[in-house]
Amino acid sequence: MPTYETDVLVVGSGAAGISAALAARKQGLDVVVVEKEPRLGGTSAISGGWLWVPGNKQGIAEGDTREDAETYIKALAGDAYDAESVKTFLDGVPEALEFFERDTDVEFVHPKMAPDYRMDAPGAKKSGRALTVERADARMLGDDRLRMQPYLYTYTVFGYMPEIGQDLTTFLEANRSLRSFGYVGRTLLKTWFESIVHTRAFTRTNGNALMTRLVATARALDIPMWTSAAVTELLVDDTGAVSGARITGGPAPTVRARLGVVLAAGGFGGDSELRTKTFVHDTRGDDHVTPTVGHGGDSLRLAQARGGVLDTRPHQPASWGPVTSFRTLRGERRVFPHLRAFGLPGLIAVNRHGRRFANESLSYHDFGAAMIDDNRAEDTTYAYIIADRKAMRRYGIGYAKPWPLPTWYYKKVGFLVEGRTLSVLAEKIGVPSDTLQQTVAEFNDGAARGVDPKFGRGSNWFHHFKGDMKHQPNPNLATLDKGPYCAVRVQVGDLGTYAGLAVNSRSEVVTGTGDAVPGLYAVGTAAVSVFGGGYPGYGANLGPAMVFGYQVGRDIAAHAAERTQQRPESDAPSRSPRHNRKKVNS
Ligand SMILES: Cc1cc2nc3c(=O)[nH]c(=O)nc-3n(C[C@H](O)[C@H](O)[C@H](O)COP(=O)(O)OP(=O)(O)OC[C@H]3O[C@@H](n4cnc5c(N)ncnc54)[C@H](O)[C@@H]3O)c2cc1C
């Protein structure tokens, strides 16, 4: 049977997997990346591309300290705080960032403003912990340019994905400022020209830029990246160490990996059976919508067959995000994750009873958790976001863009519901009209004074940052008083799971008794989150994915050597990476 021989097999081509592959390759190892989707990049390529990495140079220069970072993570993780893993992560940040900056095509950008999501918690910082990535020119990928996962369709404006921050603000202000309008016009013309002539625009932003840069480095280092190739089973050698895998769809059906296998195949938000066991809002497996790419629980199943276990300690089993799902006029299913959340002036969120249930300026993760709590007694979990005419025209609601774009399309595809008055809207969405009117009247009373006595919306810097900083007296609050009123239904979705494979601080997969499964590693959303269920700030998934990914790639040869030394000499297989070059035996 044909077997492909290598030192390290990486399963999954997202940020975690490619980071591990690059670090291993830089140690002189042979690596192969196997990706089950036809395109490279996974969820990482459709993401915002932010990394939450306290201890980076900029943060330290701004006065961030190790103690503050630990205090903050601890406050969010509660009982699920894992001091050893947090230490490994924080210790690893400076070296990992230096590696990506020095040895790869990744260029980080340090935004001036990126407040932690829980400014009310001890140790929170207004900026300095989150990084993003310089946009990329996709031509750096050569022939692989179109092998990269494209943007999330709903996140583009006619083919362009605005960068989170000033770029997005400029797009949102195009209806109010001539300068912004000019910038948007020029950007879109360039995007359209390149898309028509070259199939896809060259300029890549956000997570697509991150993955373009990582994959370009992998190409330059001659790392084979197989697409449409799924790992279906992990193989063990006669010592019990994981030593390869079976693959369907790749150039070879079996890969033998002398030093081990890195599972970076994502979480399980796309697997209804696993969700029923871990998501309290989805006990039937049909009440959750994930925008993630390829997160079908493969990491978990593959590892469980070799002794790995699911670690459910995080108090939230996933990083939540409210999402709206709808079908286009051609019948294609689309998902819009509402990551800007709903703290804009003139928008509120209500439940099926027409009552507000949370501070709408919370992060998408905390808002998702609040939705789940509010619906605990119900058999489905959803809410409505409501805007009056002013707010709709100025900000829109998520995918439904503001004036001057017409709203007919969003209404036609069922994304948006409109009612001339609040009571007409209430009837259309099936919410008690009296209660909704009372809720809005109560909200308006405070909003007119710039306060939200019920939930404290607009009471800290993070809330303001997610609002409209130019709106006074409070960037998050305005009355809803002009019809027509619009509503969007939101459900709970995830950006990746937080419950995941139990690992030790070396990212080795461990069994129920805590013993390492030799030769098997898990990073990214395949592994349990280091944040214990909390979502500290912009980049809470990609930060650890890249830091732990880098560490595994850096150390895998040393770990394998340790195992070999512990074995009696006659049992030790030949694992010297530099003398065993890859080959396909057929
Ligand atoms: C719209 C959006 C915006 C986001 N923005 C951010 C952000 O700015 N910062 C942040 O930190 N997080 C963000 N997230 C979350 C973040 O993108 C993900 O949690 C993260 O990308 C997960 O990285 P990963 O490497 O674990 O998995 P992925 O990037 O999803 O890669 C896993 C890959 O493994 C492949 N795979 C699965 N099974 C197999 C198999 N059997 N064989 C081979 N391959 C397999 C999958 O197809 C997939 O390509 C966002 C998410 C979304 C949806």
The ligand as a MOL file (V3000), in Angstrom:
LIG
                    3D

  0  0  0     0  0            999 V3000
M  V30 BEGIN CTAB
M  V30 COUNTS 53 58 0 0 0
M  V30 BEGIN ATOM
M  V30 1 C -16.6440 35.4410 11.0430 0
M  V30 2 C -15.6390 35.0100 12.0670 0
M  V30 3 C -14.7150 35.9260 12.5480 0
M  V30 4 C -13.7820 35.5350 13.5190 0
M  V30 5 N -12.8370 36.4300 13.9260 0
M  V30 6 C -11.8890 36.0300 14.8130 0
M  V30 7 C -10.8140 36.8920 15.1660 0
M  V30 8 O -10.6470 37.9900 14.6330 0
M  V30 9 N -9.9290 36.4370 16.0980 0
M  V30 10 C -10.0460 35.2050 16.6890 0
M  V30 11 O -9.2340 34.8760 17.5460 0
M  V30 12 N -11.0290 34.3660 16.3370 0
M  V30 13 C -11.9240 34.7260 15.3820 0
M  V30 14 N -12.8700 33.8410 14.9780 0
M  V30 15 C -12.7670 32.4530 15.4420 0
M  V30 16 C -11.5350 31.7890 14.7780 0
M  V30 17 O -11.5200 32.1160 13.4090 0
M  V30 18 C -11.5130 30.2720 14.9120 0
M  V30 19 O -11.8280 29.8690 16.1940 0
M  V30 20 C -10.1010 29.7970 14.5320 0
M  V30 21 O -9.8500 30.1850 13.2000 0
M  V30 22 C -9.9300 28.3200 14.6640 0
M  V30 23 O -8.6310 28.0030 14.1830 0
M  V30 24 P -8.2160 26.4860 14.0080 0
M  V30 25 O -6.8810 26.4720 13.3750 0
M  V30 26 O -8.4520 25.7680 15.2720 0
M  V30 27 O -9.3340 25.9000 12.9910 0
M  V30 28 P -9.6310 26.2520 11.4840 0
M  V30 29 O -9.0060 27.4990 11.0360 0
M  V30 30 O -11.1040 26.1400 11.2920 0
M  V30 31 O -8.9190 25.0590 10.7020 0
M  V30 32 C -9.3360 23.7230 10.9040 0
M  V30 33 C -9.2530 23.0100 9.5630 0
M  V30 34 O -9.2530 21.5940 9.7770 0
M  V30 35 C -9.9320 21.0040 8.6810 0
M  V30 36 N -10.3360 19.6390 9.0190 0
M  V30 37 C -11.3590 19.2420 9.8070 0
M  V30 38 N -11.4070 17.9020 9.8730 0
M  V30 39 C -10.3940 17.4270 9.1190 0
M  V30 40 C -9.9420 16.1120 8.7710 0
M  V30 41 N -10.5370 15.0070 9.2380 0
M  V30 42 N -8.8810 15.9900 7.9400 0
M  V30 43 C -8.2480 17.0980 7.4540 0
M  V30 44 N -8.6560 18.3550 7.7290 0
M  V30 45 C -9.7020 18.5270 8.5660 0
M  V30 46 C -11.0910 21.9440 8.4620 0
M  V30 47 O -11.6670 21.7670 7.1920 0
M  V30 48 C -10.4380 23.3060 8.6500 0
M  V30 49 O -9.9810 23.8310 7.4330 0
M  V30 50 C -13.8030 34.2070 14.0100 0
M  V30 51 C -14.7200 33.2830 13.5040 0
M  V30 52 C -15.6190 33.6740 12.5380 0
M  V30 53 C -16.5860 32.6580 11.9960 0
M  V30 END ATOM
M  V30 BEGIN BOND
M  V30 1 1 1 2
M  V30 2 1 2 3
M  V30 3 2 2 52
M  V30 4 2 3 4
M  V30 5 1 4 5
M  V30 6 1 4 50
M  V30 7 2 5 6
M  V30 8 1 6 7
M  V30 9 1 6 13
M  V30 10 2 7 8
M  V30 11 1 7 9
M  V30 12 1 9 10
M  V30 13 2 10 11
M  V30 14 1 10 12
M  V30 15 2 12 13
M  V30 16 1 13 14
M  V30 17 1 14 15
M  V30 18 1 14 50
M  V30 19 1 15 16
M  V30 20 1 16 17
M  V30 21 1 16 18
M  V30 22 1 18 19
M  V30 23 1 18 20
M  V30 24 1 20 21
M  V30 25 1 20 22
M  V30 26 1 22 23
M  V30 27 1 23 24
M  V30 28 2 24 25
M  V30 29 1 24 26
M  V30 30 1 24 27
M  V30 31 1 27 28
M  V30 32 2 28 29
M  V30 33 1 28 30
M  V30 34 1 28 31
M  V30 35 1 31 32
M  V30 36 1 32 33
M  V30 37 1 33 34
M  V30 38 1 33 48
M  V30 39 1 34 35
M  V30 40 1 35 36
M  V30 41 1 35 46
M  V30 42 1 36 37
M  V30 43 1 36 45
M  V30 44 2 37 38
M  V30 45 1 38 39
M  V30 46 1 39 40
M  V30 47 2 39 45
M  V30 48 1 40 41
M  V30 49 2 40 42
M  V30 50 1 42 43
M  V30 51 2 43 44
M  V30 52 1 44 45
M  V30 53 1 46 47
M  V30 54 1 46 48
M  V30 55 1 48 49
M  V30 56 2 50 51
M  V30 57 1 51 52
M  V30 58 1 52 53
M  V30 END BOND
M  V30 END CTAB
M  END
